[in-house]
Amino acid sequence: MVLADPTRREVFERLRAGPRPVNAIAAGLPVSRPAVSQHLKVLKGAGLVDERSEGVRRIYSLRREGLVELREWLDSFWSNALDAFKAEVEKSHIDSKRKK
C-alpha cells in the first residue's frame, strides 16, 4: 500500500493544505529533498498526487479523483466485513434453530 510508509503519509498529509513545491513539503522532514521527491513520484504513480511545472519548480497537489478511488477501495473493505458479519450471524441463527 502506497500510504503504508510513514514518511510518505506525512508528505501526503502536507498537501492537504494546498499545492506545494518540493522544498516546502520537505521542510522539517527527517529525510532529504531527493527522498521526498521519490515519495512524491510514488504517490503520483498511484494517482494520488498531481504535478505541474511553475518555472523551474514543480508544484504538487492532491488529486481529488485519486482520493475518491482510494475512498472507494477502503469502503470495499468495510462492505466485505459487513457482508461476512451478516453471513456469520445468519449461519449462527440457522444453527441455533437446528439445535432446538
Residue pairs with C-beta under 8 A, 6 or more apart in sequence:
2 8
2 42
2 43
2 46
2 48
3 9
3 12
3 48
5 39
7 29
7 30
7 31
7 35
7 36
7 39
8 39
8 42
8 43
10 29
11 25
11 29
11 36
11 39
11 40
11 43
12 43
12 48
12 49
12 62
14 20
14 24
14 25
15 25
15 49
15 60
15 61
15 62
16 62
18 61
19 52
19 59
19 60
19 61
20 59
20 60
20 61
21 54
21 57
21 58
21 59
21 60
22 33
22 36
22 37
22 40
22 57
22 58
22 60
23 33
25 36
25 40
25 60
26 32
26 33
26 36
29 36
31 39
40 49
40 51
40 60
43 49
44 50
44 51
44 60
46 66
47 63
47 65
47 66
47 69
48 62
48 63
48 66
48 67
48 70
49 60
49 61
49 62
49 63
49 66
50 60
50 61
50 62
50 63
51 58
51 59
51 60
52 58
52 59
52 61
53 59
